[in-house]
Amino acid sequence: MPKTWNIKIDNYFQANPNCIIATAHVDSFPIDFPLEPNIREPNRKSATYRQIFDSLTTEPAKFFSRHSGIVLSANKVKPNRNKTELELEILEANEGGSDGIINGGHTVLAFEQAKNYKYDLTEARVKVTIHIGLTEESAKDIALASNTTTPVDSRSKVNARGDYKFIKQYLVQLERAEDRKFRIAYYQNQSGAPRNAQCNVTHLLKLLYCLDRNKYNPDGNKRTKHPVGMSLPSNITDAERERLTALLPLLSQALWIEQRLYEIIQDHITNPRRKGANDLASIDIRKTTLLPDSKYSFGFGAPTDLALPIIASYRVFLDKDYKWILPFNEFAEDFLQHVWTNYFRKYLVSEKTAGNTVGTKISRNQEIWESLYISAQSYLNQHLMQMVNSSKEEKESKVTQDANKRAKGKRGELNETTVPK
């Protein structure tokens, strides 16, 4: 059932049939409006919030002239008889609406905190623009176009357009099918989402792009041989969504590779023989890392892109339809151990010995991606040869067995034949 909020006002006017602009009282302004249409959540640590809070609490009477105002969306708006209050009917997301704060989340947060600290806000006023009966898309368009004091990251804009919806839907299905819980940040300051970059939706996209063997194919594409230094699109087109949808079934395997690599690193740096020493570049034992799957957290910090070159090497094992050439469960662990022991661990140790960090450099180092790709090709060729030889041996064994059976049968026939005396 729709909820209602009341805003105390000095005056208002109807800018157009579907828009009201009012001068509202700050001291009684509702602080629990839904944030659904907003493209990011307010952050009390941001410079934007601190500036609004300081402006409000130092000179409340001048707040109206110094602040651009709050933008709301509502299903219906009705003034009271004395025109001293506006009653807003709000339809939330679970009711099929998208009403609430379109722009001004930091401002309402500042109101809440100032009230908690008992500041006198009786003279403070704020301009409120109320759009009536907006569709979800219209509300998001206004939110995207609203002027903001601080930049809104591209991820939040992509999310506001609904371009991540297909990923969200897939993850919900995956959670149900595999009894997992993911922690993914889709927009700025998202409450309940970790700040670890590995839990960012853009990181999931990078994991998928690393396995795109059709786009990044050194044998057929000399310009984009490897997904080195990926720059993600600010707008997911229909063609891009189709490509990512085809790659989505590989997300579980990509997450598994990253998680297993972190487990291997954890085992390496906690090995009793090492006595707490860390010989791996850019692995910080003073920090922690959370991965998208809520079951996994690790007692060290690592570059966000650390696992990408290894995950990208696994695309060697995919065909053009993104199907595994070998059963994933049969080779994935063995190949990862092979790569770690013979290359990746040595690379991190050598960089640490040289006093270097890998950081973002690892995502731009063409040599690393090339070496791991070649290692994967060699590994695959060896396994295919073993399969061919094994099949050949089976056939030869079968031919020998059939020949022995025929020979045995002929001897039996001879033994049964009696020679007349």
C-alpha positions as CSV (number, residue, x, y, z in Angstrom):
1,M,0.0,0.0,0.0
2,P,1.4,3.5,-0.9
3,K,2.9,5.5,2.0
4,T,2.5,9.2,2.6
5,W,4.9,11.8,3.8
6,N,4.1,15.4,4.8
7,I,6.3,18.4,4.1
8,K,5.8,21.6,5.9
9,I,6.1,24.6,3.5
10,D,6.0,28.4,3.4
11,N,4.7,28.5,-0.2
12,Y,4.6,26.6,-3.4
13,F,3.7,27.0,-7.1
14,Q,2.7,24.7,-9.9
15,A,5.6,24.9,-12.4
16,N,3.6,22.6,-14.8
17,P,0.8,20.0,-14.4
18,N,3.3,17.4,-13.2
19,C,5.8,19.5,-11.2
20,I,5.5,21.5,-8.0
21,I,8.3,23.7,-6.5
22,A,8.0,24.6,-2.8
23,T,9.9,26.3,0.0
24,A,10.1,23.7,2.7
25,H,11.0,23.8,6.4
26,V,14.2,21.9,7.2
27,D,13.5,21.2,10.9
28,S,10.5,19.0,10.1
29,F,11.6,17.7,6.7
30,P,11.2,13.9,6.5
31,I,14.5,12.1,6.7
32,D,13.2,8.6,5.6
33,F,12.3,9.2,2.0
34,P,13.2,6.2,-0.2
35,L,16.5,6.6,-2.2
36,E,15.3,4.3,-5.0
37,P,15.6,6.8,-7.9
38,N,18.9,8.2,-6.7
39,I,22.0,6.9,-8.6
40,R,24.1,6.7,-5.5
41,E,23.8,6.6,-1.8
42,P,24.9,9.5,0.4
43,N,28.4,9.2,2.0
44,R,28.9,11.1,5.3
45,K,32.6,11.0,4.7
46,S,32.4,12.9,1.4
47,A,33.4,16.6,0.9
48,T,29.9,17.1,-0.5
49,Y,28.2,16.1,2.7
50,R,30.6,18.1,4.9
51,Q,30.0,21.2,2.9
52,I,26.2,20.9,3.1
53,F,26.4,20.1,6.8
54,D,28.6,23.1,7.6
55,S,26.5,25.5,5.5
56,L,23.3,24.3,7.3
57,T,24.6,24.4,10.8
58,T,26.7,27.6,10.7
59,E,24.1,29.9,9.1
60,P,20.7,28.1,8.9
61,A,18.9,31.2,7.7
62,K,21.0,31.5,4.6
63,F,20.8,27.8,3.6
64,F,18.0,28.4,1.1
65,S,20.1,30.9,-0.9
66,R,23.2,28.8,-0.8
67,H,21.8,25.4,-1.7
68,S,20.5,24.2,-5.0
69,G,17.6,22.2,-3.4
70,I,16.2,18.7,-3.3
71,V,14.5,16.9,-6.2
72,L,11.8,14.3,-5.3
73,S,9.4,12.1,-7.3
74,A,5.9,11.2,-6.0
75,N,2.9,9.4,-7.3
76,K,0.5,12.1,-6.0
77,V,0.8,15.5,-4.3
78,K,-2.0,17.2,-2.3
79,P,-1.8,20.5,-0.4
80,N,-3.7,20.8,2.9
81,R,-6.5,23.3,3.3
82,N,-4.2,26.1,4.6
83,K,-1.6,25.3,2.0
84,T,1.0,25.0,4.8
85,E,1.8,21.3,4.0
86,L,2.1,19.1,1.0
87,E,1.1,15.4,1.4
88,L,3.2,13.2,-0.9
89,E,2.0,9.7,-1.9
90,I,5.1,7.5,-2.5
91,L,5.1,4.3,-4.5
92,E,8.3,2.3,-3.6
93,A,10.0,-0.3,-5.8
94,N,8.2,-3.3,-4.3
95,E,4.9,-1.6,-5.3
96,G,6.0,-1.0,-8.9
97,G,7.1,2.6,-8.4
98,S,10.3,4.5,-8.3
99,D,9.4,7.4,-6.0
100,G,11.6,9.1,-3.5
101,I,14.8,11.3,-3.6
102,I,16.0,11.8,-7.1
103,N,18.8,14.3,-6.1
104,G,19.6,15.5,-2.6
105,G,20.5,12.4,-0.7
106,H,23.5,14.1,1.0
107,T,21.3,17.1,1.9
108,V,18.7,14.9,3.7
109,L,21.5,13.1,5.5
110,A,22.8,16.5,6.6
111,F,19.3,17.3,7.9
112,E,19.3,14.0,9.9
113,Q,22.7,14.6,11.5
114,A,22.0,18.2,12.4
115,K,18.8,17.1,14.1
116,N,20.7,14.4,16.0
117,Y,23.2,17.0,17.2
118,K,20.3,19.2,18.4
119,Y,21.1,22.2,16.0
120,D,18.4,24.8,15.9
121,L,17.0,24.6,12.3
122,T,13.8,26.6,12.7
123,E,15.0,29.3,10.3
124,A,16.4,27.0,7.7
125,R,14.5,26.5,4.5
126,V,15.2,24.4,1.4
127,K,13.9,24.5,-2.2
128,V,12.0,21.3,-3.1
129,T,11.1,20.3,-6.6
130,I,8.5,17.5,-6.8
131,H,7.9,15.6,-10.0
132,I,4.6,13.8,-10.1
133,G,3.8,10.4,-11.7
134,L,7.2,9.8,-13.2
135,T,8.0,6.4,-14.8
136,E,11.1,4.6,-13.6
137,E,13.0,5.6,-16.7
138,S,12.1,9.2,-16.5
139,A,13.1,9.4,-12.8
140,K,16.5,7.9,-13.7
141,D,16.9,10.3,-16.6
142,I,16.4,13.2,-14.3
143,A,18.8,11.7,-11.7
144,L,21.5,11.3,-14.4
145,A,21.0,14.8,-15.6
146,S,20.9,16.4,-12.2
147,N,23.9,18.6,-11.4
148,T,26.0,17.2,-8.6
149,T,28.7,18.8,-6.6
150,T,31.0,15.8,-6.9
151,P,31.4,13.5,-10.0
152,V,29.2,10.4,-10.2
153,D,31.2,7.4,-11.3
154,S,30.3,5.8,-14.6
155,R,29.3,2.5,-12.9
156,S,26.5,4.4,-11.0
157,K,25.3,5.9,-14.3
158,V,25.3,2.5,-16.0
159,N,23.4,1.0,-13.1
160,A,20.9,3.9,-13.1
161,R,20.1,3.1,-16.8
162,G,19.4,-0.5,-15.8
163,D,22.2,-1.8,-17.9
164,Y,23.4,-4.2,-15.1
165,K,19.9,-5.8,-14.7
166,F,20.9,-8.9,-16.7
167,I,23.9,-9.5,-14.5
168,K,21.8,-9.0,-11.3
169,Q,19.2,-11.5,-12.6
170,Y,21.9,-14.1,-13.4
171,L,23.5,-13.8,-10.0
172,V,20.1,-14.3,-8.3
173,Q,19.6,-17.5,-10.3
174,L,23.2,-18.6,-9.4
175,E,22.6,-17.9,-5.7
176,R,19.5,-20.1,-5.8
177,A,21.1,-22.9,-7.8
178,E,24.4,-23.1,-5.9
179,D,23.3,-21.9,-2.5
180,R,25.7,-18.9,-2.5
181,K,25.4,-15.3,-1.6
182,F,27.2,-12.6,-3.6
183,R,28.2,-9.1,-2.3
184,I,28.4,-6.8,-5.3
185,A,28.6,-3.0,-5.4
186,Y,26.6,-1.6,-8.4
187,Y,26.8,2.1,-7.5
188,Q,28.6,4.7,-5.4
189,N,28.3,4.4,-1.6
190,Q,26.1,1.4,-1.8
191,S,25.1,0.4,1.7
192,G,25.9,-3.2,2.7
193,A,28.4,-3.6,-0.2
194,P,32.1,-4.0,0.6
195,R,34.5,-1.3,-0.6
196,N,36.9,-4.0,-1.9
197,A,37.4,-3.4,-5.6
198,Q,37.1,-7.2,-6.2
199,C,33.4,-6.9,-5.2
200,N,32.7,-4.2,-7.7
201,V,30.4,-5.1,-10.6
202,T,33.1,-3.8,-13.0
203,H,35.4,-6.4,-11.7
204,L,32.9,-9.1,-12.6
205,L,32.8,-7.7,-16.2
206,K,36.6,-7.9,-16.4
207,L,36.5,-11.5,-15.3
208,L,34.1,-12.3,-18.1
209,Y,36.0,-10.3,-20.7
210,C,39.2,-12.2,-19.8
211,L,37.5,-15.4,-21.1
212,D,36.3,-13.9,-24.4
213,R,38.4,-16.1,-26.7
214,N,36.6,-14.7,-29.8
215,K,37.5,-11.1,-29.2
216,Y,40.9,-11.8,-27.6
217,N,42.4,-14.4,-29.9
218,P,46.2,-14.1,-30.6
219,D,45.9,-16.5,-33.5
220,G,43.2,-14.5,-35.3
221,N,43.4,-11.0,-34.0
222,K,46.8,-9.4,-33.9
223,R,45.6,-6.0,-32.7
224,T,43.8,-7.1,-29.5
225,K,45.7,-10.3,-28.7
226,H,45.0,-10.1,-25.0
227,P,42.6,-8.2,-22.7
228,V,45.5,-6.0,-21.4
229,G,44.6,-2.7,-19.7
230,M,40.9,-3.2,-20.3
231,S,38.7,0.0,-20.4
232,L,35.1,-0.9,-19.7
233,P,32.3,0.7,-21.8
234,S,30.3,3.5,-20.2
235,N,27.3,2.3,-22.1
236,I,26.4,-1.3,-22.6
237,T,24.9,-1.6,-26.0
238,D,22.6,-4.4,-27.2
239,A,25.5,-6.1,-29.0
240,E,27.7,-5.9,-25.9
241,R,24.9,-7.2,-23.7
242,E,24.4,-10.2,-26.1
243,R,28.2,-11.0,-25.9
244,L,28.3,-10.7,-22.1
245,T,25.1,-12.9,-21.8
246,A,26.9,-15.6,-23.8
247,L,29.9,-15.3,-21.4
248,L,27.8,-15.3,-18.2
249,P,27.7,-19.1,-17.8
250,L,31.5,-18.9,-17.4
251,L,31.3,-16.6,-14.4
252,S,31.3,-19.4,-11.8
253,Q,34.5,-20.8,-13.3
254,A,36.2,-17.3,-13.4
255,L,35.3,-16.7,-9.8
256,W,36.6,-20.1,-8.8
257,I,40.0,-19.5,-10.5
258,E,40.3,-16.2,-8.6
259,Q,39.3,-17.7,-5.3
260,R,41.7,-20.7,-5.7
261,L,44.6,-18.4,-6.6
262,Y,44.0,-16.4,-3.4
263,E,43.8,-19.7,-1.4
264,I,47.2,-20.7,-2.9
265,I,48.7,-17.3,-2.0
266,Q,47.2,-17.6,1.5
267,D,48.9,-21.0,1.9
268,H,52.2,-19.7,0.6
269,I,52.5,-16.7,3.0
270,T,51.3,-18.7,6.0
271,N,53.6,-21.6,5.4
272,P,55.2,-22.4,8.9
273,R,58.6,-22.6,7.3
274,R,58.4,-19.0,6.2
275,K,57.8,-17.7,9.8
276,G,55.5,-14.9,8.6
277,A,57.8,-13.6,5.9
278,N,56.3,-12.5,2.6
279,D,58.3,-12.8,-0.6
280,L,55.5,-11.9,-3.0
281,A,55.3,-8.5,-4.6
282,S,52.2,-6.3,-3.8
283,I,50.8,-8.9,-1.3
284,D,50.2,-6.9,1.9
285,I,49.8,-9.1,5.0
286,R,48.5,-6.1,7.0
287,K,45.3,-5.9,4.9
288,T,42.4,-8.1,4.0
289,T,40.6,-8.9,0.8
290,L,36.9,-9.8,0.2
291,L,35.8,-11.6,-2.9
292,P,32.3,-11.5,-4.5
293,D,31.3,-14.8,-3.0
294,S,30.5,-14.0,0.6
295,K,32.2,-17.2,1.8
296,Y,35.6,-16.0,0.9
297,S,37.8,-13.4,2.7
298,F,41.6,-13.5,3.0
299,G,44.1,-12.1,5.4
300,F,46.1,-10.1,2.9
301,G,45.6,-7.3,0.4
302,A,46.3,-7.8,-3.3
303,P,46.0,-5.8,-6.5
304,T,42.4,-6.0,-7.9
305,D,43.7,-7.3,-11.3
306,L,46.1,-9.9,-9.8
307,A,44.2,-12.9,-11.1
308,L,43.2,-11.5,-14.5
309,P,46.2,-12.7,-16.6
310,I,45.7,-16.3,-15.2
311,I,42.0,-16.3,-15.8
312,A,42.6,-15.0,-19.4
313,S,44.9,-17.9,-20.0
314,Y,42.0,-20.3,-19.4
315,R,40.3,-19.0,-22.6
316,V,42.7,-21.3,-24.5
317,F,40.5,-24.2,-23.3
318,L,37.3,-22.7,-24.8
319,D,35.9,-23.2,-28.3
320,K,34.2,-20.5,-30.4
321,D,30.9,-21.2,-28.6
322,Y,32.5,-20.6,-25.2
323,K,32.3,-24.3,-24.3
324,W,35.2,-26.1,-22.5
325,I,37.3,-28.3,-24.8
326,L,38.2,-30.4,-21.8
327,P,35.9,-30.9,-18.8
328,F,36.7,-27.9,-16.5
329,N,36.8,-30.0,-13.3
330,E,39.4,-32.4,-14.8
331,F,42.1,-29.8,-15.6
332,A,41.4,-26.5,-13.8
333,E,43.2,-27.3,-10.5
334,D,46.1,-29.0,-12.1
335,F,46.7,-26.2,-14.6
336,L,46.4,-23.5,-11.9
337,Q,49.0,-25.3,-9.8
338,H,51.2,-25.7,-12.9
339,V,51.0,-21.9,-13.7
340,W,51.6,-20.9,-10.1
341,T,54.6,-23.2,-9.6
342,N,56.3,-22.7,-12.9
343,Y,55.6,-19.0,-13.6
344,F,53.4,-16.8,-11.5
345,R,55.0,-17.4,-8.1
346,K,58.4,-16.9,-9.6
347,Y,57.3,-13.6,-11.2
348,L,55.9,-12.2,-7.9
349,V,59.0,-13.3,-6.0
350,S,61.4,-11.8,-8.6
351,E,59.5,-8.5,-8.5
352,K,59.6,-8.4,-4.7
353,T,63.4,-9.2,-4.8
354,A,63.9,-6.3,-7.2
355,G,62.0,-4.0,-4.9
356,N,59.1,-3.5,-7.4
357,T,55.4,-3.6,-6.9
358,V,53.0,-5.0,-9.6
359,G,49.8,-3.1,-8.7
360,T,48.0,-2.0,-11.9
361,K,51.2,-2.8,-13.9
362,I,50.2,-6.4,-14.0
363,S,47.1,-5.6,-16.1
364,R,49.2,-3.7,-18.7
365,N,52.2,-6.0,-18.9
366,Q,51.8,-7.7,-22.3
367,E,54.6,-10.1,-21.6
368,I,52.8,-11.7,-18.6
369,W,49.6,-12.2,-20.5
370,E,51.5,-13.7,-23.5
371,S,53.6,-16.0,-21.4
372,L,50.6,-17.4,-19.5
373,Y,48.7,-17.8,-22.8
374,I,51.5,-19.8,-24.4
375,S,51.8,-21.9,-21.2
376,A,48.1,-22.7,-21.5
377,Q,48.5,-23.7,-25.2
378,S,51.4,-26.0,-24.4
379,Y,49.4,-27.6,-21.5
380,L,46.4,-28.1,-23.7
381,N,48.4,-29.6,-26.6
382,Q,50.1,-32.1,-24.2
383,H,46.7,-33.2,-22.9
384,L,45.2,-33.6,-26.3
385,M,48.2,-35.6,-27.4
386,Q,47.8,-37.8,-24.3
387,M,44.1,-38.3,-25.2
388,V,45.0,-39.2,-28.8
389,N,47.7,-41.7,-27.7
390,S,45.4,-43.2,-25.1
391,S,42.7,-43.6,-27.7
392,K,45.2,-45.1,-30.1
393,E,46.4,-47.6,-27.5
394,E,42.9,-48.6,-26.7
395,K,42.2,-49.2,-30.3
396,E,45.4,-51.3,-30.7
397,S,44.6,-53.2,-27.6
398,K,41.1,-53.9,-28.9
399,V,42.5,-55.1,-32.3
400,T,44.9,-57.4,-30.5
401,Q,42.2,-58.8,-28.2
402,D,39.9,-59.5,-31.3
403,A,42.8,-61.2,-33.1
404,N,43.6,-63.4,-30.1
405,K,39.9,-64.3,-29.8
406,R,39.8,-65.3,-33.5
407,A,43.0,-67.3,-33.2
408,K,41.8,-69.1,-30.1
409,G,38.6,-69.9,-32.0
410,K,40.4,-71.5,-34.9
411,R,42.6,-73.6,-32.6
412,G,39.4,-74.9,-30.9
413,E,38.0,-75.9,-34.3
414,L,41.2,-77.8,-35.2
415,N,41.2,-79.6,-31.9
416,E,37.5,-80.7,-32.5
417,T,38.4,-82.2,-36.0
418,T,39.2,-85.9,-35.9
419,V,41.6,-87.4,-38.4
420,P,40.3,-90.8,-39.9
421,K,42.5,-93.8,-39.4
